[in-house]
Every structure is written in structure tokens, then in C-alpha cells.
């Protein structure tokens, strides 16, 4: 079985502060990388235990330079940097995958009581896909669903796993910490989360036939509200993007990965 694993950092074990831990160069960033490696390694071990034969990892946090290749499991491929999922090679990887898993993910922007909440870019207040409010978990599930690949596992904080279950139903999840507020959480020890992630990841592979792709019908309509009007004004410069009010823009197309990756790539690069 061929598996894709998306790895983020804000939702991994022990990470509760953006300025001190999650930003590259932060005082505790190297420690946060070790927490990330533990959670990622647990998913890999569980997936291999469950029958995975090939695992491709996408490092999704900041610059995509967070995973230590000298310590990652040798039975993996790792995409580092910021590869977009619209290139021929990446499309082929998605099209051939049997399932995809997410580790270190968090709740969408503005989630009440959420921990380190955001939706891709901190300038984004809300994201709707075909009228459905969602964050990174939902969008990545929809992109995989476009290629016919089901989401089979998510590990993250309590609000992130709640969001998964609310939007996508009976997907195996592991909660590695319980959000208290934006910058604090009740955390479990690394050994405990590692073991729970490995066990549940294995079980998700064994149940893979039960899961269906989260496939929405085209055309795909994306509506994004920003916190500041200046960002909406800049996004108007992207071909195919229309501004509908002071803070909100929209775009539409039949190829969801192409539509979203061009949108978010422009959003993150056009500062």
C-alpha cells in the first residue's frame, strides 16, 4: 500500500507557543522539531506495521525544512521545501496513493478555545470551499479526494481532531494535547503519544478499505475572508480571483489542486 503523510508542527505533541516553539529560529524550535519527529516516526512505524509498502512525506510547516533526514525512517521519501501538488510528479504520487494521513494538524482560524489556530496563512480569517467552512484538514482532504485518495488518519490537538470528526466523520484520530486557549494545552508525555499514534495508525491501515475519498463535486468555488482589506486588495491581482467585498475574495475552477495551490501560493508569497 502506498501512503502519503502530511506533517505540520503546530498540532504535534508538546507544541503550544508560536513565538517560542513553532517559528524557525525560535528559542525552542529545535526541541519542537524533536517532538515533530517523534509524532511523524510513530505514524510511519504504525503504517508499516499495518502493511504500508511506500510512504511519501510532505513537510508542510513554514519553509518545509523541519524534518531531520538523519533521523527519519529509511523506508520513506520526504518532500521538503514548498512543492505544490499540481506538478506532474506530485499528481502522479497522489493518483497512485491508497490513502493519506495527517500528523501535527490544528483547528481552523477563529476556532473558539483553539490552540495556535490558523488556516494556512495567518492573514486568512475564514475559508469556504463549495460553501463549506473548513481549515487545512478539510482542504487537504478535499484535494486528496479530487485524486480519489481517502483520508485515513489524523493526529493533532483536541480542537483539530474535533474538526476532523465533525467534517469527515469516522476517521481514526489521536489527540496528543487538549487545548486550553490559544497558547496553552494539557499535554501528554512524548512516550505516551508516540505509542498511541503508532497503535492507531496501524489500525487505520488495517481498516483502509472502509474509508472513502472526501470528493466534492466541481466546479470548485473558493471564498476567502481576510482579517485586513490590504490582503484582499493584493489577492485581486491573481488571475481568476474576484473581490466581492472589502475583506473577501473568491475564485472558481474545475481543478481543485490547481485552483487552491495557485491561490495559496500567491497569498503566501505576495507580502
C-alpha positions in Angstrom: 0.0 0.0 0.0 1.2 3.5 -0.9 0.6 6.1 1.7 1.0 9.9 1.7 1.8 11.6 5.0 1.3 15.4 5.5 3.2 16.7 8.5 2.6 20.1 10.2 4.1 21.3 13.5 1.5 23.4 15.5 -0.5 20.2 16.3 2.3 17.9 17.4 3.0 16.8 20.9 4.2 19.5 23.3 4.0 22.5 21.0 1.9 25.3 22.4 3.6 28.6 21.5 4.3 30.1 18.1 6.9 32.6 19.1 8.9 30.3 21.4 8.5 27.0 19.5 6.8 26.9 16.1 8.7 29.6 14.2 12.0 28.5 12.7 14.8 30.2 14.7 12.6 30.4 17.9 14.3 29.6 21.2 12.7 26.2 21.5 12.3 25.4 17.8 14.9 22.6 17.8 13.0 20.9 20.7 9.8 21.3 18.7 11.4 19.6 15.8 12.2 16.6 18.0 8.5 16.5 19.1 7.6 16.6 15.4 10.0 13.8 14.6 8.5 11.6 17.4 4.9 12.0 16.1 5.9 11.5 12.5 8.0 8.5 13.3 5.1 7.0 15.2 2.8 7.3 12.2 5.4 5.8 10.0 6.0 2.8 12.3 2.3 2.3 12.6 1.7 2.5 8.9 4.5 0.0 8.2 3.1 -2.3 10.9 -0.3 -2.1 9.2 1.0 -3.0 5.7 2.3 0.2 4.1 5.0 -0.5 1.5 5.7 3.0 0.5 5.4 6.3 2.4 5.8 9.7 0.9 6.0 12.6 3.4 5.2 16.3 2.7 6.9 18.7 5.2 4.1 21.3 5.4 5.3 23.7 8.1 6.7 27.2 7.2 9.5 26.6 4.7 9.2 22.8 4.7 12.6 22.4 6.3 11.6 20.9 9.7 12.2 17.1 9.4 15.7 15.8 10.3 16.6 13.5 7.4 19.4 11.9 9.5 16.7 10.6 11.9 13.8 9.9 9.7 12.8 6.3 9.0 14.7 4.9 5.9 11.5 3.5 4.3 10.2 6.9 3.3 10.5 9.7 0.7 10.4 13.3 2.0 9.3 16.3 0.0 11.0 19.3 1.6 10.6 23.0 0.7 7.2 24.0 -0.7 6.3 21.7 -3.6 2.9 22.4 -5.0 0.6 19.5 -5.6 -0.1 20.4 -9.2 3.2 19.3 -10.8 3.2 16.1 -12.8 5.4 14.2 -10.4 3.2 15.1 -7.4 0.0 14.5 -9.2 1.3 11.0 -10.0 2.1 10.3 -6.4 -1.4 11.3 -5.3 -3.0 9.4 -8.1 -1.2 6.2 -7.1 -1.7 6.5 -3.4 -4.0 4.2 -1.5 -4.6 6.6 1.4 -3.2 9.7 3.2 -2.5 10.6 6.8 -2.0 13.8 8.6 0.1 14.5 11.7 0.6 17.7 13.7 -2.5 19.4 12.4 -4.6 22.1 14.2 -8.0 23.7 14.0 -9.0 26.4 11.5 -8.7 30.1 12.2 -11.1 31.6 14.7 -12.0 28.3 16.4 -13.3 29.1 19.9 -10.9 27.8 22.5 -8.5 26.6 19.8 -4.7 26.2 20.1 -2.4 28.0 17.6 -5.4 28.3 15.2 -4.9 29.4 11.6 -5.9 28.4 8.1 -2.7 28.1 6.0 -1.8 31.8 6.2 -2.3 34.0 9.3 -3.9 36.6 7.2 -6.9 34.3 6.5 -9.9 34.7 8.7 -12.2 32.1 7.0 -12.1 29.7 4.1 -15.2 28.2 2.4 -15.0 25.5 -0.2 -18.3 25.0 -2.1 -20.0 26.8 0.8 -18.4 24.6 3.5 -16.4 26.3 6.2 -13.1 24.4 6.6 -9.5 24.7 7.6 -6.3 22.9 6.5 -7.6 19.5 7.4 -10.7 19.8 5.2 -9.0 21.4 2.3 -6.2 18.7 2.2 -8.9 16.0 2.5 -10.7 17.6 -0.5 -7.5 17.8 -2.6 -6.7 14.2 -1.9 -10.3 13.4 -2.6 -10.0 15.1 -6.0 -7.4 12.4 -6.8 -9.6 9.6 -5.3 -7.5 9.2 -2.2 -9.2 8.8 1.2 -8.0 10.4 4.5 -7.5 7.6 6.9 -5.8 9.1 10.0 -5.3 12.5 11.8 -3.2 13.3 14.8 -3.3 16.7 16.4 -4.7 18.8 19.2 -8.2 18.3 20.6 -9.8 21.0 18.5 -8.1 19.7 15.4 -9.4 16.2 15.9 -12.8 17.5 16.8 -12.8 19.4 13.5 -11.8 16.2 11.6 -14.6 14.2 13.1 -17.2 17.0 12.6 -16.4 17.5 8.9 -15.3 14.0 7.9 -17.0 11.5 10.2 -15.4 8.3 11.5 -11.8 8.9 10.7 -9.3 7.5 13.2 -7.7 10.3 15.2 -5.3 10.7 18.1 -5.4 13.7 20.4 -1.9 14.5 21.6 -2.9 17.5 23.7 -6.1 19.2 24.9 -6.4 22.9 24.0 -6.9 25.3 27.0 -6.6 28.5 24.9 -4.6 29.9 22.0 -1.3 29.4 23.7 -1.7 26.6 26.2 -2.7 23.0 26.4 -2.8 19.9 28.6 -0.1 17.8 27.1 0.7 14.1 27.2 4.2 12.8 27.6 6.0 12.0 24.3 6.3 8.3 25.0 2.5 8.1 25.6 1.6 10.0 22.4 4.2 8.0 20.3 2.7 4.7 21.4 -0.9 5.9 20.8 -0.2 7.3 17.4 1.6 4.1 16.3 -1.2 1.9 17.5 -4.0 3.9 15.9 -2.0 4.5 12.6 -1.6 0.7 12.3 -5.3 0.2 12.9 -6.2 2.8 10.3 -4.1 0.9 7.6 -5.9 -2.3 8.6 -9.3 -0.6 8.1 -8.3 1.3 4.9 -10.9 -0.4 2.8 -13.6 1.3 4.9 -12.7 4.9 4.1 -14.0 6.8 1.1 -12.4 9.9 -0.5 -13.8 13.3 0.6 -14.7 14.2 -3.0 -16.7 17.4 -3.6 -18.4 18.0 -7.0 -16.9 20.5 -9.4 -16.9 23.3 -10.2 -15.0 24.2 -7.1 -15.9 27.6 -5.5 -13.4 29.1 -3.0 -14.3 32.1 -0.9 -11.7 33.5 1.5 -12.2 36.3 4.0 -9.1 38.1 5.3 -8.5 40.0 8.5 -7.3 43.1 6.7 -8.6 44.7 3.4 -5.0 45.2 2.2 -4.6 41.4 1.7 -7.9 41.2 -0.2 -6.7 44.0 -2.4 -3.4 42.2 -3.2 -5.2 38.9 -4.0 -7.2 40.7 -6.7 -4.0 40.8 -8.7 -4.1 37.0 -9.2 -5.8 36.0 -12.4 -9.3 34.5 -11.8 -9.7 36.0 -8.4 -12.6 38.4 -7.8 -13.1 40.7 -4.9 -16.7 40.6 -3.5 -16.3 43.0 -0.5 -13.7 44.8 1.5 -12.3 41.7 3.1 -13.4 38.8 0.8 -12.3 37.3 -2.5 -13.5 34.3 -4.5 -12.2 32.0 -7.2 -13.7 29.2 -9.2 -12.4 26.3 -11.3 -12.7 22.6 -12.2 -9.2 21.5 -11.0 -9.2 21.9 -7.2 -5.4 21.3 -6.6 -4.5 23.8 -9.3 -7.1 26.3 -8.1 -6.0 26.2 -4.4 -2.3 25.8 -4.8 -2.1 28.8 -7.1 -4.3 30.8 -4.7 -2.4 29.9 -1.5 1.0 30.1 -3.2 0.2 33.7 -4.3 -1.2 34.5 -0.9 1.9 33.4 1.0 4.4 34.8 -1.4 2.8 38.2 -2.1 3.5 40.1 1.1 
